[in-house]
Amino acid sequence: MKKKAIILLSGGLDSITVLALAKGQGYRCYALSFDYGQRHNSELVAAHNIAETYNVVEHKVIDMGLGSIGGS
């Protein structure tokens, strides 16, 4: 049975590198991203595309509910 890893996937270079390393070491990877009300959805789109490309077991997006405060 393969070991499991939860990867915090932002869509940036650091998180994709961690995902690639974990996959390369044989881990079953699960991805977790956060929707914190960012102005542009490009980070979440990138995270989704990366999760599909690397065939993660499951990719969850947690809505932080911060959109009403402001965006980044």
PDB file of N, CA, C and O in Angstrom, chain B, residues numbered from 101:
ATOM      1  N   MET B 101       0.832  -1.174   0.000  1.00  0.00           N
ATOM      2  CA  MET B 101       0.000   0.000   0.000  1.00  0.00           C
ATOM      3  C   MET B 101       0.886   1.249   0.000  1.00  0.00           C
ATOM      4  O   MET B 101       1.818   1.363   0.796  1.00  0.00           O
ATOM      5  N   LYS B 102       0.582   2.172  -0.896  1.00  0.00           N
ATOM      6  CA  LYS B 102       1.356   3.408  -0.993  1.00  0.00           C
ATOM      7  C   LYS B 102       1.064   4.329   0.180  1.00  0.00           C
ATOM      8  O   LYS B 102      -0.042   4.352   0.720  1.00  0.00           O
ATOM      9  N   LYS B 103       2.083   5.086   0.559  1.00  0.00           N
ATOM     10  CA  LYS B 103       1.890   6.124   1.571  1.00  0.00           C
ATOM     11  C   LYS B 103       1.104   7.269   0.948  1.00  0.00           C
ATOM     12  O   LYS B 103       1.148   7.481  -0.264  1.00  0.00           O
ATOM     13  N   LYS B 104       0.386   8.002   1.789  1.00  0.00           N
ATOM     14  CA  LYS B 104      -0.433   9.120   1.322  1.00  0.00           C
ATOM     15  C   LYS B 104       0.224  10.440   1.713  1.00  0.00           C
ATOM     16  O   LYS B 104       0.914  10.536   2.728  1.00  0.00           O
ATOM     17  N   ALA B 105      -0.012  11.464   0.873  1.00  0.00           N
ATOM     18  CA  ALA B 105       0.480  12.812   1.168  1.00  0.00           C
ATOM     19  C   ALA B 105      -0.613  13.817   0.850  1.00  0.00           C
ATOM     20  O   ALA B 105      -1.288  13.716  -0.175  1.00  0.00           O
ATOM     21  N   ILE B 106      -0.779  14.786   1.736  1.00  0.00           N
ATOM     22  CA  ILE B 106      -1.670  15.912   1.467  1.00  0.00           C
ATOM     23  C   ILE B 106      -0.785  17.083   1.070  1.00  0.00           C
ATOM     24  O   ILE B 106       0.091  17.502   1.826  1.00  0.00           O
ATOM     25  N   ILE B 107      -1.025  17.601  -0.120  1.00  0.00           N
ATOM     26  CA  ILE B 107      -0.232  18.701  -0.656  1.00  0.00           C
ATOM     27  C   ILE B 107      -1.073  19.971  -0.615  1.00  0.00           C
ATOM     28  O   ILE B 107      -2.175  19.999  -1.162  1.00  0.00           O
ATOM     29  N   LEU B 108      -0.567  21.020   0.027  1.00  0.00           N
ATOM     30  CA  LEU B 108      -1.228  22.327  -0.003  1.00  0.00           C
ATOM     31  C   LEU B 108      -0.870  22.963  -1.339  1.00  0.00           C
ATOM     32  O   LEU B 108       0.259  23.406  -1.549  1.00  0.00           O
ATOM     33  N   LEU B 109      -1.844  23.001  -2.233  1.00  0.00           N
ATOM     34  CA  LEU B 109      -1.603  23.362  -3.630  1.00  0.00           C
ATOM     35  C   LEU B 109      -2.139  24.757  -3.925  1.00  0.00           C
ATOM     36  O   LEU B 109      -3.349  24.966  -4.010  1.00  0.00           O
ATOM     37  N   SER B 110      -1.215  25.711  -4.081  1.00  0.00           N
ATOM     38  CA  SER B 110      -1.607  27.096  -4.356  1.00  0.00           C
ATOM     39  C   SER B 110      -1.673  27.377  -5.853  1.00  0.00           C
ATOM     40  O   SER B 110      -2.332  28.323  -6.283  1.00  0.00           O
ATOM     41  N   GLY B 111      -0.997  26.564  -6.636  1.00  0.00           N
ATOM     42  CA  GLY B 111      -0.896  26.831  -8.064  1.00  0.00           C
ATOM     43  C   GLY B 111       0.437  27.454  -8.426  1.00  0.00           C
ATOM     44  O   GLY B 111       0.710  27.702  -9.600  1.00  0.00           O
ATOM     45  N   GLY B 112       1.272  27.710  -7.424  1.00  0.00           N
ATOM     46  CA  GLY B 112       2.582  28.313  -7.649  1.00  0.00           C
ATOM     47  C   GLY B 112       3.686  27.273  -7.777  1.00  0.00           C
ATOM     48  O   GLY B 112       3.452  26.070  -7.659  1.00  0.00           O
ATOM     49  N   LEU B 113       4.899  27.771  -8.022  1.00  0.00           N
ATOM     50  CA  LEU B 113       6.041  26.887  -8.253  1.00  0.00           C
ATOM     51  C   LEU B 113       6.398  26.036  -7.044  1.00  0.00           C
ATOM     52  O   LEU B 113       6.753  24.867  -7.196  1.00  0.00           O
ATOM     53  N   ASP B 114       6.310  26.600  -5.853  1.00  0.00           N
ATOM     54  CA  ASP B 114       6.684  25.830  -4.662  1.00  0.00           C
ATOM     55  C   ASP B 114       5.790  24.611  -4.473  1.00  0.00           C
ATOM     56  O   ASP B 114       6.277  23.506  -4.231  1.00  0.00           O
ATOM     57  N   SER B 115       4.488  24.817  -4.584  1.00  0.00           N
ATOM     58  CA  SER B 115       3.578  23.697  -4.327  1.00  0.00           C
ATOM     59  C   SER B 115       3.612  22.660  -5.446  1.00  0.00           C
ATOM     60  O   SER B 115       3.459  21.468  -5.182  1.00  0.00           O
ATOM     61  N   ILE B 116       3.812  23.098  -6.699  1.00  0.00           N
ATOM     62  CA  ILE B 116       3.911  22.111  -7.782  1.00  0.00           C
ATOM     63  C   ILE B 116       5.195  21.294  -7.636  1.00  0.00           C
ATOM     64  O   ILE B 116       5.220  20.111  -7.978  1.00  0.00           O
ATOM     65  N   THR B 117       6.262  21.921  -7.129  1.00  0.00           N
ATOM     66  CA  THR B 117       7.516  21.201  -6.904  1.00  0.00           C
ATOM     67  C   THR B 117       7.329  20.137  -5.830  1.00  0.00           C
ATOM     68  O   THR B 117       7.789  19.006  -5.988  1.00  0.00           O
ATOM     69  N   VAL B 118       6.659  20.492  -4.744  1.00  0.00           N
ATOM     70  CA  VAL B 118       6.396  19.525  -3.671  1.00  0.00           C
ATOM     71  C   VAL B 118       5.540  18.378  -4.194  1.00  0.00           C
ATOM     72  O   VAL B 118       5.799  17.217  -3.878  1.00  0.00           O
ATOM     73  N   LEU B 119       4.521  18.696  -4.995  1.00  0.00           N
ATOM     74  CA  LEU B 119       3.663  17.658  -5.568  1.00  0.00           C
ATOM     75  C   LEU B 119       4.466  16.728  -6.467  1.00  0.00           C
ATOM     76  O   LEU B 119       4.332  15.508  -6.378  1.00  0.00           O
ATOM     77  N   ALA B 120       5.298  17.298  -7.330  1.00  0.00           N
ATOM     78  CA  ALA B 120       6.110  16.477  -8.236  1.00  0.00           C
ATOM     79  C   ALA B 120       7.071  15.579  -7.460  1.00  0.00           C
ATOM     80  O   ALA B 120       7.261  14.417  -7.818  1.00  0.00           O
ATOM     81  N   LEU B 121       7.673  16.109  -6.405  1.00  0.00           N
ATOM     82  CA  LEU B 121       8.584  15.299  -5.587  1.00  0.00           C
ATOM     83  C   LEU B 121       7.842  14.159  -4.896  1.00  0.00           C
ATOM     84  O   LEU B 121       8.319  13.024  -4.878  1.00  0.00           O
ATOM     85  N   ALA B 122       6.686  14.457  -4.334  1.00  0.00           N
ATOM     86  CA  ALA B 122       5.903  13.418  -3.653  1.00  0.00           C
ATOM     87  C   ALA B 122       5.466  12.334  -4.633  1.00  0.00           C
ATOM     88  O   ALA B 122       5.568  11.144  -4.334  1.00  0.00           O
ATOM     89  N   LYS B 123       4.976  12.746  -5.808  1.00  0.00           N
ATOM     90  CA  LYS B 123       4.568  11.755  -6.816  1.00  0.00           C
ATOM     91  C   LYS B 123       5.767  10.914  -7.242  1.00  0.00           C
ATOM     92  O   LYS B 123       5.656   9.699  -7.410  1.00  0.00           O
ATOM     93  N   GLY B 124       6.915  11.569  -7.416  1.00  0.00           N
ATOM     94  CA  GLY B 124       8.128  10.862  -7.817  1.00  0.00           C
ATOM     95  C   GLY B 124       8.600   9.853  -6.790  1.00  0.00           C
ATOM     96  O   GLY B 124       9.271   8.879  -7.133  1.00  0.00           O
ATOM     97  N   GLN B 125       8.253  10.079  -5.532  1.00  0.00           N
ATOM     98  CA  GLN B 125       8.628   9.157  -4.462  1.00  0.00           C
ATOM     99  C   GLN B 125       7.545   8.114  -4.198  1.00  0.00           C
ATOM    100  O   GLN B 125       7.637   7.336  -3.248  1.00  0.00           O
ATOM    101  N   GLY B 126       6.514   8.107  -5.055  1.00  0.00           N
ATOM    102  CA  GLY B 126       5.511   7.058  -4.980  1.00  0.00           C
ATOM    103  C   GLY B 126       4.336   7.311  -4.052  1.00  0.00           C
ATOM    104  O   GLY B 126       3.574   6.387  -3.769  1.00  0.00           O
ATOM    105  N   TYR B 127       4.169   8.528  -3.574  1.00  0.00           N
ATOM    106  CA  TYR B 127       3.043   8.830  -2.696  1.00  0.00           C
ATOM    107  C   TYR B 127       1.741   8.933  -3.482  1.00  0.00           C
ATOM    108  O   TYR B 127       1.729   9.364  -4.635  1.00  0.00           O
ATOM    109  N   ARG B 128       0.637   8.525  -2.834  1.00  0.00           N
ATOM    110  CA  ARG B 128      -0.715   8.813  -3.343  1.00  0.00           C
ATOM    111  C   ARG B 128      -1.031  10.215  -2.849  1.00  0.00           C
ATOM    112  O   ARG B 128      -1.143  10.444  -1.645  1.00  0.00           O
ATOM    113  N   CYS B 129      -1.175  11.149  -3.776  1.00  0.00           N
ATOM    114  CA  CYS B 129      -1.291  12.559  -3.400  1.00  0.00           C
ATOM    115  C   CYS B 129      -2.726  13.062  -3.433  1.00  0.00           C
ATOM    116  O   CYS B 129      -3.492  12.788  -4.357  1.00  0.00           O
ATOM    117  N   TYR B 130      -3.053  13.800  -2.399  1.00  0.00           N
ATOM    118  CA  TYR B 130      -4.318  14.511  -2.274  1.00  0.00           C
ATOM    119  C   TYR B 130      -3.963  15.991  -2.216  1.00  0.00           C
ATOM    120  O   TYR B 130      -3.018  16.376  -1.528  1.00  0.00           O
ATOM    121  N   ALA B 131      -4.716  16.824  -2.933  1.00  0.00           N
ATOM    122  CA  ALA B 131      -4.405  18.253  -2.982  1.00  0.00           C
ATOM    123  C   ALA B 131      -5.467  19.058  -2.240  1.00  0.00           C
ATOM    124  O   ALA B 131      -6.655  18.740  -2.283  1.00  0.00           O
ATOM    125  N   LEU B 132      -5.012  20.102  -1.563  1.00  0.00           N
ATOM    126  CA  LEU B 132      -5.888  20.986  -0.815  1.00  0.00           C
ATOM    127  C   LEU B 132      -5.538  22.424  -1.178  1.00  0.00           C
ATOM    128  O   LEU B 132      -4.392  22.850  -1.036  1.00  0.00           O
ATOM    129  N   SER B 133      -6.541  23.169  -1.650  1.00  0.00           N
ATOM    130  CA  SER B 133      -6.362  24.578  -2.008  1.00  0.00           C
ATOM    131  C   SER B 133      -7.352  25.419  -1.217  1.00  0.00           C
ATOM    132  O   SER B 133      -8.353  24.911  -0.711  1.00  0.00           O
ATOM    133  N   PHE B 134      -7.061  26.707  -1.119  1.00  0.00           N
ATOM    134  CA  PHE B 134      -7.908  27.618  -0.351  1.00  0.00           C
ATOM    135  C   PHE B 134      -8.386  28.766  -1.220  1.00  0.00           C
ATOM    136  O   PHE B 134      -7.596  29.417  -1.904  1.00  0.00           O
ATOM    137  N   ASP B 135      -9.699  29.008  -1.186  1.00  0.00           N
ATOM    138  CA  ASP B 135     -10.292  30.165  -1.853  1.00  0.00           C
ATOM    139  C   ASP B 135     -10.502  31.217  -0.774  1.00  0.00           C
ATOM    140  O   ASP B 135     -11.423  31.125   0.038  1.00  0.00           O
ATOM    141  N   TYR B 136      -9.625  32.222  -0.784  1.00  0.00           N
ATOM    142  CA  TYR B 136      -9.692  33.262   0.240  1.00  0.00           C
ATOM    143  C   TYR B 136     -10.229  34.575  -0.315  1.00  0.00           C
ATOM    144  O   TYR B 136     -10.022  35.638   0.271  1.00  0.00           O
ATOM    145  N   GLY B 137     -10.927  34.493  -1.460  1.00  0.00           N
ATOM    146  CA  GLY B 137     -11.526  35.678  -2.050  1.00  0.00           C
ATOM    147  C   GLY B 137     -10.563  36.478  -2.900  1.00  0.00           C
ATOM    148  O   GLY B 137     -10.734  37.684  -3.076  1.00  0.00           O
ATOM    149  N   GLN B 138      -9.538  35.801  -3.435  1.00  0.00           N
ATOM    150  CA  GLN B 138      -8.577  36.493  -4.274  1.00  0.00           C
ATOM    151  C   GLN B 138      -9.283  37.137  -5.473  1.00  0.00           C
ATOM    152  O   GLN B 138     -10.256  36.594  -5.996  1.00  0.00           O
ATOM    153  N   ARG B 139      -8.780  38.299  -5.898  1.00  0.00           N
ATOM    154  CA  ARG B 139      -9.423  39.056  -6.981  1.00  0.00           C
ATOM    155  C   ARG B 139      -9.458  38.275  -8.280  1.00  0.00           C
ATOM    156  O   ARG B 139     -10.445  38.311  -9.015  1.00  0.00           O
ATOM    157  N   HIS B 140      -8.383  37.576  -8.554  1.00  0.00           N
ATOM    158  CA  HIS B 140      -8.301  36.815  -9.798  1.00  0.00           C
ATOM    159  C   HIS B 140      -8.325  35.330  -9.465  1.00  0.00           C
ATOM    160  O   HIS B 140      -7.641  34.869  -8.552  1.00  0.00           O
ATOM    161  N   ASN B 141      -9.105  34.614 -10.206  1.00  0.00           N
ATOM    162  CA  ASN B 141      -9.288  33.187  -9.969  1.00  0.00           C
ATOM    163  C   ASN B 141      -8.144  32.361 -10.553  1.00  0.00           C
ATOM    164  O   ASN B 141      -8.187  31.132 -10.502  1.00  0.00           O
ATOM    165  N   SER B 142      -7.122  33.014 -11.106  1.00  0.00           N
ATOM    166  CA  SER B 142      -6.065  32.297 -11.819  1.00  0.00           C
ATOM    167  C   SER B 142      -5.311  31.314 -10.928  1.00  0.00           C
ATOM    168  O   SER B 142      -4.871  30.270 -11.409  1.00  0.00           O
ATOM    169  N   GLU B 143      -5.153  31.623  -9.642  1.00  0.00           N
ATOM    170  CA  GLU B 143      -4.452  30.701  -8.743  1.00  0.00           C
ATOM    171  C   GLU B 143      -5.216  29.386  -8.610  1.00  0.00           C
ATOM    172  O   GLU B 143      -4.622  28.309  -8.668  1.00  0.00           O
ATOM    173  N   LEU B 144      -6.527  29.477  -8.431  1.00  0.00           N
ATOM    174  CA  LEU B 144      -7.331  28.260  -8.277  1.00  0.00           C
ATOM    175  C   LEU B 144      -7.433  27.494  -9.585  1.00  0.00           C
ATOM    176  O   LEU B 144      -7.463  26.263  -9.580  1.00  0.00           O
ATOM    177  N   VAL B 145      -7.488  28.204 -10.706  1.00  0.00           N
ATOM    178  CA  VAL B 145      -7.501  27.540 -12.016  1.00  0.00           C
ATOM    179  C   VAL B 145      -6.189  26.795 -12.215  1.00  0.00           C
ATOM    180  O   VAL B 145      -6.186  25.650 -12.666  1.00  0.00           O
ATOM    181  N   ALA B 146      -5.071  27.438 -11.881  1.00  0.00           N
ATOM    182  CA  ALA B 146      -3.764  26.786 -12.006  1.00  0.00           C
ATOM    183  C   ALA B 146      -3.684  25.561 -11.103  1.00  0.00           C
ATOM    184  O   ALA B 146      -3.198  24.513 -11.528  1.00  0.00           O
ATOM    185  N   ALA B 147      -4.153  25.680  -9.867  1.00  0.00           N
ATOM    186  CA  ALA B 147      -4.132  24.545  -8.940  1.00  0.00           C
ATOM    187  C   ALA B 147      -4.962  23.389  -9.481  1.00  0.00           C
ATOM    188  O   ALA B 147      -4.548  22.233  -9.401  1.00  0.00           O
ATOM    189  N   HIS B 148      -6.132  23.698 -10.031  1.00  0.00           N
ATOM    190  CA  HIS B 148      -6.990  22.666 -10.621  1.00  0.00           C
ATOM    191  C   HIS B 148      -6.267  21.963 -11.771  1.00  0.00           C
ATOM    192  O   HIS B 148      -6.259  20.734 -11.843  1.00  0.00           O
ATOM    193  N   ASN B 149      -5.665  22.738 -12.665  1.00  0.00           N
ATOM    194  CA  ASN B 149      -4.967  22.160 -13.820  1.00  0.00           C
ATOM    195  C   ASN B 149      -3.776  21.312 -13.390  1.00  0.00           C
ATOM    196  O   ASN B 149      -3.527  20.251 -13.962  1.00  0.00           O
ATOM    197  N   ILE B 150      -3.046  21.776 -12.391  1.00  0.00           N
ATOM    198  CA  ILE B 150      -1.902  21.016 -11.880  1.00  0.00           C
ATOM    199  C   ILE B 150      -2.378  19.704 -11.262  1.00  0.00           C
ATOM    200  O   ILE B 150      -1.774  18.656 -11.488  1.00  0.00           O
ATOM    201  N   ALA B 151      -3.453  19.759 -10.485  1.00  0.00           N
ATOM    202  CA  ALA B 151      -3.996  18.545  -9.861  1.00  0.00           C
ATOM    203  C   ALA B 151      -4.399  17.524 -10.919  1.00  0.00           C
ATOM    204  O   ALA B 151      -4.163  16.328 -10.752  1.00  0.00           O
ATOM    205  N   GLU B 152      -5.004  17.992 -12.002  1.00  0.00           N
ATOM    206  CA  GLU B 152      -5.381  17.080 -13.088  1.00  0.00           C
ATOM    207  C   GLU B 152      -4.152  16.520 -13.785  1.00  0.00           C
ATOM    208  O   GLU B 152      -4.080  15.321 -14.056  1.00  0.00           O
ATOM    209  N   THR B 153      -3.185  17.382 -14.076  1.00  0.00           N
ATOM    210  CA  THR B 153      -1.971  16.953 -14.775  1.00  0.00           C
ATOM    211  C   THR B 153      -1.227  15.885 -13.987  1.00  0.00           C
ATOM    212  O   THR B 153      -0.729  14.916 -14.561  1.00  0.00           O
ATOM    213  N   TYR B 154      -1.152  16.061 -12.679  1.00  0.00           N
ATOM    214  CA  TYR B 154      -0.421  15.121 -11.832  1.00  0.00           C
ATOM    215  C   TYR B 154      -1.301  13.997 -11.300  1.00  0.00           C
ATOM    216  O   TYR B 154      -0.863  13.187 -10.483  1.00  0.00           O
ATOM    217  N   ASN B 155      -2.547  13.955 -11.769  1.00  0.00           N
ATOM    218  CA  ASN B 155      -3.451  12.851 -11.449  1.00  0.00           C
ATOM    219  C   ASN B 155      -3.543  12.602  -9.940  1.00  0.00           C
ATOM    220  O   ASN B 155      -3.381  11.475  -9.474  1.00  0.00           O
ATOM    221  N   VAL B 156      -3.808  13.684  -9.183  1.00  0.00           N
ATOM    222  CA  VAL B 156      -3.974  13.507  -7.740  1.00  0.00           C
ATOM    223  C   VAL B 156      -5.249  12.710  -7.475  1.00  0.00           C
ATOM    224  O   VAL B 156      -6.175  12.715  -8.287  1.00  0.00           O
ATOM    225  N   VAL B 157      -5.288  12.037  -6.350  1.00  0.00           N
ATOM    226  CA  VAL B 157      -6.438  11.213  -6.000  1.00  0.00           C
ATOM    227  C   VAL B 157      -7.684  12.087  -5.854  1.00  0.00           C
ATOM    228  O   VAL B 157      -8.756  11.741  -6.349  1.00  0.00           O
ATOM    229  N   GLU B 158      -7.530  13.225  -5.166  1.00  0.00           N
ATOM    230  CA  GLU B 158      -8.651  14.131  -4.950  1.00  0.00           C
ATOM    231  C   GLU B 158      -8.104  15.533  -4.720  1.00  0.00           C
ATOM    232  O   GLU B 158      -7.063  15.707  -4.086  1.00  0.00           O
ATOM    233  N   HIS B 159      -8.813  16.532  -5.240  1.00  0.00           N
ATOM    234  CA  HIS B 159      -8.439  17.936  -5.040  1.00  0.00           C
ATOM    235  C   HIS B 159      -9.621  18.663  -4.421  1.00  0.00           C
ATOM    236  O   HIS B 159     -10.679  18.777  -5.040  1.00  0.00           O
ATOM    237  N   LYS B 160      -9.443  19.152  -3.209  1.00  0.00           N
ATOM    238  CA  LYS B 160     -10.492  19.893  -2.500  1.00  0.00           C
ATOM    239  C   LYS B 160     -10.113  21.368  -2.451  1.00  0.00           C
ATOM    240  O   LYS B 160      -8.950  21.721  -2.255  1.00  0.00           O
ATOM    241  N   VAL B 161     -11.123  22.225  -2.632  1.00  0.00           N
ATOM    242  CA  VAL B 161     -10.943  23.662  -2.476  1.00  0.00           C
ATOM    243  C   VAL B 161     -11.795  24.096  -1.288  1.00  0.00           C
ATOM    244  O   VAL B 161     -13.010  23.898  -1.276  1.00  0.00           O
ATOM    245  N   ILE B 162     -11.153  24.683  -0.303  1.00  0.00           N
ATOM    246  CA  ILE B 162     -11.828  25.146   0.902  1.00  0.00           C
ATOM    247  C   ILE B 162     -12.133  26.636   0.742  1.00  0.00           C
ATOM    248  O   ILE B 162     -11.225  27.441   0.535  1.00  0.00           O
ATOM    249  N   ASP B 163     -13.416  27.000   0.840  1.00  0.00           N
ATOM    250  CA  ASP B 163     -13.820  28.405   0.764  1.00  0.00           C
ATOM    251  C   ASP B 163     -13.640  29.026   2.142  1.00  0.00           C
ATOM    252  O   ASP B 163     -14.303  28.633   3.102  1.00  0.00           O
ATOM    253  N   MET B 164     -12.742  29.994   2.232  1.00  0.00           N
ATOM    254  CA  MET B 164     -12.432  30.637   3.506  1.00  0.00           C
ATOM    255  C   MET B 164     -13.436  31.727   3.869  1.00  0.00           C
ATOM    256  O   MET B 164     -13.432  32.216   4.999  1.00  0.00           O
ATOM    257  N   GLY B 165     -14.299  32.116   2.925  1.00  0.00           N
ATOM    258  CA  GLY B 165     -15.315  33.113   3.218  1.00  0.00           C
ATOM    259  C   GLY B 165     -14.760  34.500   3.492  1.00  0.00           C
ATOM    260  O   GLY B 165     -15.378  35.284   4.211  1.00  0.00           O
ATOM    261  N   LEU B 166     -13.607  34.809   2.931  1.00  0.00           N
ATOM    262  CA  LEU B 166     -12.986  36.107   3.177  1.00  0.00           C
ATOM    263  C   LEU B 166     -13.273  37.116   2.073  1.00  0.00           C
ATOM    264  O   LEU B 166     -12.789  38.246   2.137  1.00  0.00           O
ATOM    265  N   GLY B 167     -14.048  36.735   1.065  1.00  0.00           N
ATOM    266  CA  GLY B 167     -14.332  37.608  -0.060  1.00  0.00           C
ATOM    267  C   GLY B 167     -15.017  38.899   0.334  1.00  0.00           C
ATOM    268  O   GLY B 167     -14.827  39.922  -0.323  1.00  0.00           O
ATOM    269  N   SER B 168     -15.806  38.874   1.388  1.00  0.00           N
ATOM    270  CA  SER B 168     -16.520  40.080   1.810  1.00  0.00           C
ATOM    271  C   SER B 168     -15.601  41.092   2.498  1.00  0.00           C
ATOM    272  O   SER B 168     -15.949  42.266   2.620  1.00  0.00           O
ATOM    273  N   ILE B 169     -14.438  40.641   2.943  1.00  0.00           N
ATOM    274  CA  ILE B 169     -13.486  41.527   3.613  1.00  0.00           C
ATOM    275  C   ILE B 169     -12.698  42.334   2.585  1.00  0.00           C
ATOM    276  O   ILE B 169     -12.386  43.503   2.811  1.00  0.00           O
ATOM    277  N   GLY B 170     -12.383  41.712   1.473  1.00  0.00           N
ATOM    278  CA  GLY B 170     -11.566  42.341   0.439  1.00  0.00           C
ATOM    279  C   GLY B 170     -10.869  41.264  -0.341  1.00  0.00           C
ATOM    280  O   GLY B 170     -11.024  40.084  -0.029  1.00  0.00           O
ATOM    281  N   GLY B 171     -10.129  41.618  -1.317  1.00  0.00           N
ATOM    282  CA  GLY B 171      -9.420  40.639  -2.128  1.00  0.00           C
ATOM    283  C   GLY B 171      -7.942  40.933  -2.145  1.00  0.00           C
ATOM    284  O   GLY B 171      -7.480  41.943  -1.616  1.00  0.00           O
ATOM    285  N   SER B 172      -7.214  40.034  -2.761  1.00  0.00           N
ATOM    286  CA  SER B 172      -5.778  40.248  -2.891  1.00  0.00           C
ATOM    287  C   SER B 172      -5.393  40.140  -4.335  1.00  0.00           C
ATOM    288  O   SER B 172      -4.219  40.288  -4.674  1.00  0.00           O
TER     289      SER B 172
END
